[in-house]
Amino acid sequence: MQFRTPIKQARGLGASHHGASHWTAQRLSAIGMVPLMLWLVIGIASHAGAGYSETIAWMASPFNAVLLVLMFGVLFYHASLGLQVVLEDYVSHKGVRLALLIGVRFLALLLATTGIFAVLKIAFGG
């Protein structure tokens, strides 16, 4: 005779329990993107008529350089999380899905590193 409810029998047999942390990370990165993107749009709009040297000087200031580095990191992290969800939902073959997930993570890391390197090179006058 079994005195356990159906939910008690099924508990622990379902998902791998990584969905909640993935969802939270995606929402937190989206929240972080809001002020960073607003700052970037306002900064670009305020330098719309400026020349190359003024724009480089704006990017090279320590405050703006730090925010640009944060923006690149959060942007590509958020993008890789979103693409991971799409791939997990729509690619059924496990091997292809794994290869695409690794490729997306690698591409996001490569693009974020390239953007951060460019900002640091400008900020340090290279």
PyMOL CGO cylinders between C-alpha atoms (Angstrom):
from pymol import cmd
from pymol.cgo import CYLINDER

trace = [
    CYLINDER, 0.00, 0.00, 0.00, 1.36, 3.38, -1.04, 0.3, 1, 1, 1, 1, 1, 1,
    CYLINDER, 1.36, 3.38, -1.04, 0.62, 6.50, 1.05, 0.3, 1, 1, 1, 1, 1, 1,
    CYLINDER, 0.62, 6.50, 1.05, 2.51, 8.92, -1.18, 0.3, 1, 1, 1, 1, 1, 1,
    CYLINDER, 2.51, 8.92, -1.18, 0.73, 11.46, -3.34, 0.3, 1, 1, 1, 1, 1, 1,
    CYLINDER, 0.73, 11.46, -3.34, 1.40, 11.50, -7.10, 0.3, 1, 1, 1, 1, 1, 1,
    CYLINDER, 1.40, 11.50, -7.10, 3.36, 14.76, -6.81, 0.3, 1, 1, 1, 1, 1, 1,
    CYLINDER, 3.36, 14.76, -6.81, 5.60, 13.24, -4.14, 0.3, 1, 1, 1, 1, 1, 1,
    CYLINDER, 5.60, 13.24, -4.14, 6.32, 10.25, -6.39, 0.3, 1, 1, 1, 1, 1, 1,
    CYLINDER, 6.32, 10.25, -6.39, 7.18, 12.47, -9.36, 0.3, 1, 1, 1, 1, 1, 1,
    CYLINDER, 7.18, 12.47, -9.36, 9.28, 14.99, -7.47, 0.3, 1, 1, 1, 1, 1, 1,
    CYLINDER, 9.28, 14.99, -7.47, 12.92, 14.81, -8.43, 0.3, 1, 1, 1, 1, 1, 1,
    CYLINDER, 12.92, 14.81, -8.43, 12.28, 12.87, -11.62, 0.3, 1, 1, 1, 1, 1, 1,
    CYLINDER, 12.28, 12.87, -11.62, 11.70, 15.84, -13.90, 0.3, 1, 1, 1, 1, 1, 1,
    CYLINDER, 11.70, 15.84, -13.90, 13.94, 18.57, -15.20, 0.3, 1, 1, 1, 1, 1, 1,
    CYLINDER, 13.94, 18.57, -15.20, 17.57, 18.90, -14.26, 0.3, 1, 1, 1, 1, 1, 1,
    CYLINDER, 17.57, 18.90, -14.26, 16.73, 21.96, -12.15, 0.3, 1, 1, 1, 1, 1, 1,
    CYLINDER, 16.73, 21.96, -12.15, 18.86, 24.35, -14.18, 0.3, 1, 1, 1, 1, 1, 1,
    CYLINDER, 18.86, 24.35, -14.18, 15.93, 26.17, -15.78, 0.3, 1, 1, 1, 1, 1, 1,
    CYLINDER, 15.93, 26.17, -15.78, 15.25, 28.53, -12.90, 0.3, 1, 1, 1, 1, 1, 1,
    CYLINDER, 15.25, 28.53, -12.90, 18.82, 29.78, -12.68, 0.3, 1, 1, 1, 1, 1, 1,
    CYLINDER, 18.82, 29.78, -12.68, 18.97, 30.18, -16.48, 0.3, 1, 1, 1, 1, 1, 1,
    CYLINDER, 18.97, 30.18, -16.48, 15.71, 32.16, -16.42, 0.3, 1, 1, 1, 1, 1, 1,
    CYLINDER, 15.71, 32.16, -16.42, 16.98, 34.34, -13.57, 0.3, 1, 1, 1, 1, 1, 1,
    CYLINDER, 16.98, 34.34, -13.57, 20.31, 35.00, -15.30, 0.3, 1, 1, 1, 1, 1, 1,
    CYLINDER, 20.31, 35.00, -15.30, 18.55, 35.98, -18.51, 0.3, 1, 1, 1, 1, 1, 1,
    CYLINDER, 18.55, 35.98, -18.51, 16.19, 38.36, -16.68, 0.3, 1, 1, 1, 1, 1, 1,
    CYLINDER, 16.19, 38.36, -16.68, 19.00, 39.94, -14.65, 0.3, 1, 1, 1, 1, 1, 1,
    CYLINDER, 19.00, 39.94, -14.65, 21.12, 40.45, -17.75, 0.3, 1, 1, 1, 1, 1, 1,
    CYLINDER, 21.12, 40.45, -17.75, 18.10, 42.02, -19.48, 0.3, 1, 1, 1, 1, 1, 1,
    CYLINDER, 18.10, 42.02, -19.48, 17.61, 44.37, -16.54, 0.3, 1, 1, 1, 1, 1, 1,
    CYLINDER, 17.61, 44.37, -16.54, 21.31, 45.27, -16.70, 0.3, 1, 1, 1, 1, 1, 1,
    CYLINDER, 21.31, 45.27, -16.70, 21.03, 45.95, -20.42, 0.3, 1, 1, 1, 1, 1, 1,
    CYLINDER, 21.03, 45.95, -20.42, 18.33, 48.61, -19.99, 0.3, 1, 1, 1, 1, 1, 1,
    CYLINDER, 18.33, 48.61, -19.99, 20.47, 51.35, -18.38, 0.3, 1, 1, 1, 1, 1, 1,
    CYLINDER, 20.47, 51.35, -18.38, 23.53, 50.38, -20.43, 0.3, 1, 1, 1, 1, 1, 1,
    CYLINDER, 23.53, 50.38, -20.43, 21.66, 50.63, -23.73, 0.3, 1, 1, 1, 1, 1, 1,
    CYLINDER, 21.66, 50.63, -23.73, 19.99, 53.90, -22.70, 0.3, 1, 1, 1, 1, 1, 1,
    CYLINDER, 19.99, 53.90, -22.70, 23.41, 55.30, -21.83, 0.3, 1, 1, 1, 1, 1, 1,
    CYLINDER, 23.41, 55.30, -21.83, 24.84, 54.08, -25.14, 0.3, 1, 1, 1, 1, 1, 1,
    CYLINDER, 24.84, 54.08, -25.14, 22.00, 55.50, -27.25, 0.3, 1, 1, 1, 1, 1, 1,
    CYLINDER, 22.00, 55.50, -27.25, 22.19, 58.86, -25.47, 0.3, 1, 1, 1, 1, 1, 1,
    CYLINDER, 22.19, 58.86, -25.47, 25.98, 58.90, -25.81, 0.3, 1, 1, 1, 1, 1, 1,
    CYLINDER, 25.98, 58.90, -25.81, 25.87, 58.08, -29.51, 0.3, 1, 1, 1, 1, 1, 1,
    CYLINDER, 25.87, 58.08, -29.51, 23.08, 60.59, -30.13, 0.3, 1, 1, 1, 1, 1, 1,
    CYLINDER, 23.08, 60.59, -30.13, 24.98, 63.34, -28.33, 0.3, 1, 1, 1, 1, 1, 1,
    CYLINDER, 24.98, 63.34, -28.33, 28.00, 62.70, -30.55, 0.3, 1, 1, 1, 1, 1, 1,
    CYLINDER, 28.00, 62.70, -30.55, 26.08, 62.40, -33.82, 0.3, 1, 1, 1, 1, 1, 1,
    CYLINDER, 26.08, 62.40, -33.82, 27.75, 65.41, -35.42, 0.3, 1, 1, 1, 1, 1, 1,
    CYLINDER, 27.75, 65.41, -35.42, 31.07, 65.02, -33.67, 0.3, 1, 1, 1, 1, 1, 1,
    CYLINDER, 31.07, 65.02, -33.67, 34.22, 64.08, -35.48, 0.3, 1, 1, 1, 1, 1, 1,
    CYLINDER, 34.22, 64.08, -35.48, 36.45, 61.07, -35.04, 0.3, 1, 1, 1, 1, 1, 1,
    CYLINDER, 36.45, 61.07, -35.04, 38.69, 62.64, -32.40, 0.3, 1, 1, 1, 1, 1, 1,
    CYLINDER, 38.69, 62.64, -32.40, 35.77, 63.77, -30.21, 0.3, 1, 1, 1, 1, 1, 1,
    CYLINDER, 35.77, 63.77, -30.21, 34.18, 60.33, -30.38, 0.3, 1, 1, 1, 1, 1, 1,
    CYLINDER, 34.18, 60.33, -30.38, 37.46, 58.61, -29.49, 0.3, 1, 1, 1, 1, 1, 1,
    CYLINDER, 37.46, 58.61, -29.49, 37.94, 61.03, -26.60, 0.3, 1, 1, 1, 1, 1, 1,
    CYLINDER, 37.94, 61.03, -26.60, 34.43, 60.20, -25.34, 0.3, 1, 1, 1, 1, 1, 1,
    CYLINDER, 34.43, 60.20, -25.34, 35.16, 56.46, -25.55, 0.3, 1, 1, 1, 1, 1, 1,
    CYLINDER, 35.16, 56.46, -25.55, 38.56, 56.87, -23.89, 0.3, 1, 1, 1, 1, 1, 1,
    CYLINDER, 38.56, 56.87, -23.89, 37.24, 58.54, -20.75, 0.3, 1, 1, 1, 1, 1, 1,
    CYLINDER, 37.24, 58.54, -20.75, 37.46, 56.07, -17.84, 0.3, 1, 1, 1, 1, 1, 1,
    CYLINDER, 37.46, 56.07, -17.84, 33.75, 56.17, -16.98, 0.3, 1, 1, 1, 1, 1, 1,
    CYLINDER, 33.75, 56.17, -16.98, 32.63, 55.56, -20.56, 0.3, 1, 1, 1, 1, 1, 1,
    CYLINDER, 32.63, 55.56, -20.56, 35.27, 52.89, -21.16, 0.3, 1, 1, 1, 1, 1, 1,
    CYLINDER, 35.27, 52.89, -21.16, 34.15, 50.93, -18.09, 0.3, 1, 1, 1, 1, 1, 1,
    CYLINDER, 34.15, 50.93, -18.09, 30.51, 51.17, -19.16, 0.3, 1, 1, 1, 1, 1, 1,
    CYLINDER, 30.51, 51.17, -19.16, 31.39, 50.05, -22.69, 0.3, 1, 1, 1, 1, 1, 1,
    CYLINDER, 31.39, 50.05, -22.69, 33.28, 47.04, -21.34, 0.3, 1, 1, 1, 1, 1, 1,
    CYLINDER, 33.28, 47.04, -21.34, 30.30, 46.16, -19.11, 0.3, 1, 1, 1, 1, 1, 1,
    CYLINDER, 30.30, 46.16, -19.11, 27.94, 46.64, -22.05, 0.3, 1, 1, 1, 1, 1, 1,
    CYLINDER, 27.94, 46.64, -22.05, 29.88, 44.23, -24.27, 0.3, 1, 1, 1, 1, 1, 1,
    CYLINDER, 29.88, 44.23, -24.27, 30.08, 41.61, -21.54, 0.3, 1, 1, 1, 1, 1, 1,
    CYLINDER, 30.08, 41.61, -21.54, 26.40, 41.77, -20.58, 0.3, 1, 1, 1, 1, 1, 1,
    CYLINDER, 26.40, 41.77, -20.58, 25.24, 42.06, -24.19, 0.3, 1, 1, 1, 1, 1, 1,
    CYLINDER, 25.24, 42.06, -24.19, 26.95, 38.93, -25.44, 0.3, 1, 1, 1, 1, 1, 1,
    CYLINDER, 26.95, 38.93, -25.44, 26.17, 36.98, -22.26, 0.3, 1, 1, 1, 1, 1, 1,
    CYLINDER, 26.17, 36.98, -22.26, 22.48, 37.82, -22.66, 0.3, 1, 1, 1, 1, 1, 1,
    CYLINDER, 22.48, 37.82, -22.66, 22.57, 36.98, -26.36, 0.3, 1, 1, 1, 1, 1, 1,
    CYLINDER, 22.57, 36.98, -26.36, 24.18, 33.60, -25.73, 0.3, 1, 1, 1, 1, 1, 1,
    CYLINDER, 24.18, 33.60, -25.73, 21.55, 32.77, -23.10, 0.3, 1, 1, 1, 1, 1, 1,
    CYLINDER, 21.55, 32.77, -23.10, 18.76, 33.67, -25.50, 0.3, 1, 1, 1, 1, 1, 1,
    CYLINDER, 18.76, 33.67, -25.50, 20.24, 31.69, -28.37, 0.3, 1, 1, 1, 1, 1, 1,
    CYLINDER, 20.24, 31.69, -28.37, 20.73, 28.72, -26.05, 0.3, 1, 1, 1, 1, 1, 1,
    CYLINDER, 20.73, 28.72, -26.05, 17.00, 28.68, -25.31, 0.3, 1, 1, 1, 1, 1, 1,
    CYLINDER, 17.00, 28.68, -25.31, 16.15, 28.85, -29.01, 0.3, 1, 1, 1, 1, 1, 1,
    CYLINDER, 16.15, 28.85, -29.01, 18.54, 26.03, -29.86, 0.3, 1, 1, 1, 1, 1, 1,
    CYLINDER, 18.54, 26.03, -29.86, 17.33, 23.83, -27.01, 0.3, 1, 1, 1, 1, 1, 1,
    CYLINDER, 17.33, 23.83, -27.01, 13.72, 24.35, -28.07, 0.3, 1, 1, 1, 1, 1, 1,
    CYLINDER, 13.72, 24.35, -28.07, 14.04, 23.92, -31.84, 0.3, 1, 1, 1, 1, 1, 1,
    CYLINDER, 14.04, 23.92, -31.84, 17.02, 21.66, -32.59, 0.3, 1, 1, 1, 1, 1, 1,
    CYLINDER, 17.02, 21.66, -32.59, 16.01, 18.07, -31.92, 0.3, 1, 1, 1, 1, 1, 1,
    CYLINDER, 16.01, 18.07, -31.92, 19.21, 16.19, -32.80, 0.3, 1, 1, 1, 1, 1, 1,
    CYLINDER, 19.21, 16.19, -32.80, 21.35, 16.09, -29.64, 0.3, 1, 1, 1, 1, 1, 1,
    CYLINDER, 21.35, 16.09, -29.64, 24.72, 16.10, -31.41, 0.3, 1, 1, 1, 1, 1, 1,
    CYLINDER, 24.72, 16.10, -31.41, 23.85, 19.03, -33.66, 0.3, 1, 1, 1, 1, 1, 1,
    CYLINDER, 23.85, 19.03, -33.66, 22.34, 20.91, -30.72, 0.3, 1, 1, 1, 1, 1, 1,
    CYLINDER, 22.34, 20.91, -30.72, 25.48, 20.40, -28.63, 0.3, 1, 1, 1, 1, 1, 1,
    CYLINDER, 25.48, 20.40, -28.63, 27.72, 21.55, -31.48, 0.3, 1, 1, 1, 1, 1, 1,
    CYLINDER, 27.72, 21.55, -31.48, 25.58, 24.65, -32.04, 0.3, 1, 1, 1, 1, 1, 1,
    CYLINDER, 25.58, 24.65, -32.04, 25.50, 25.46, -28.32, 0.3, 1, 1, 1, 1, 1, 1,
    CYLINDER, 25.50, 25.46, -28.32, 29.29, 25.23, -28.12, 0.3, 1, 1, 1, 1, 1, 1,
    CYLINDER, 29.29, 25.23, -28.12, 29.59, 27.34, -31.27, 0.3, 1, 1, 1, 1, 1, 1,
    CYLINDER, 29.59, 27.34, -31.27, 27.24, 30.02, -29.91, 0.3, 1, 1, 1, 1, 1, 1,
    CYLINDER, 27.24, 30.02, -29.91, 29.14, 30.21, -26.62, 0.3, 1, 1, 1, 1, 1, 1,
    CYLINDER, 29.14, 30.21, -26.62, 32.47, 30.39, -28.42, 0.3, 1, 1, 1, 1, 1, 1,
    CYLINDER, 32.47, 30.39, -28.42, 31.22, 33.08, -30.83, 0.3, 1, 1, 1, 1, 1, 1,
    CYLINDER, 31.22, 33.08, -30.83, 29.76, 35.14, -27.97, 0.3, 1, 1, 1, 1, 1, 1,
    CYLINDER, 29.76, 35.14, -27.97, 33.03, 34.90, -26.07, 0.3, 1, 1, 1, 1, 1, 1,
    CYLINDER, 33.03, 34.90, -26.07, 35.02, 35.82, -29.18, 0.3, 1, 1, 1, 1, 1, 1,
    CYLINDER, 35.02, 35.82, -29.18, 32.85, 38.84, -29.99, 0.3, 1, 1, 1, 1, 1, 1,
    CYLINDER, 32.85, 38.84, -29.99, 32.77, 40.06, -26.39, 0.3, 1, 1, 1, 1, 1, 1,
    CYLINDER, 32.77, 40.06, -26.39, 36.56, 39.71, -26.12, 0.3, 1, 1, 1, 1, 1, 1,
    CYLINDER, 36.56, 39.71, -26.12, 37.06, 41.55, -29.41, 0.3, 1, 1, 1, 1, 1, 1,
    CYLINDER, 37.06, 41.55, -29.41, 34.79, 44.42, -28.34, 0.3, 1, 1, 1, 1, 1, 1,
    CYLINDER, 34.79, 44.42, -28.34, 36.39, 44.70, -24.91, 0.3, 1, 1, 1, 1, 1, 1,
    CYLINDER, 36.39, 44.70, -24.91, 39.86, 44.61, -26.44, 0.3, 1, 1, 1, 1, 1, 1,
    CYLINDER, 39.86, 44.61, -26.44, 38.93, 47.41, -28.85, 0.3, 1, 1, 1, 1, 1, 1,
    CYLINDER, 38.93, 47.41, -28.85, 37.56, 49.57, -26.03, 0.3, 1, 1, 1, 1, 1, 1,
    CYLINDER, 37.56, 49.57, -26.03, 40.63, 48.99, -23.86, 0.3, 1, 1, 1, 1, 1, 1,
    CYLINDER, 40.63, 48.99, -23.86, 42.94, 49.74, -26.78, 0.3, 1, 1, 1, 1, 1, 1,
    CYLINDER, 42.94, 49.74, -26.78, 41.16, 53.06, -27.33, 0.3, 1, 1, 1, 1, 1, 1,
    CYLINDER, 41.16, 53.06, -27.33, 41.04, 53.83, -23.60, 0.3, 1, 1, 1, 1, 1, 1,
    CYLINDER, 41.04, 53.83, -23.60, 44.75, 53.23, -23.11, 0.3, 1, 1, 1, 1, 1, 1,
    CYLINDER, 44.75, 53.23, -23.11, 45.71, 55.13, -26.23, 0.3, 1, 1, 1, 1, 1, 1,
    CYLINDER, 45.71, 55.13, -26.23, 46.92, 52.18, -28.29, 0.3, 1, 1, 1, 1, 1, 1,
]
cmd.load_cgo(trace, "trace")
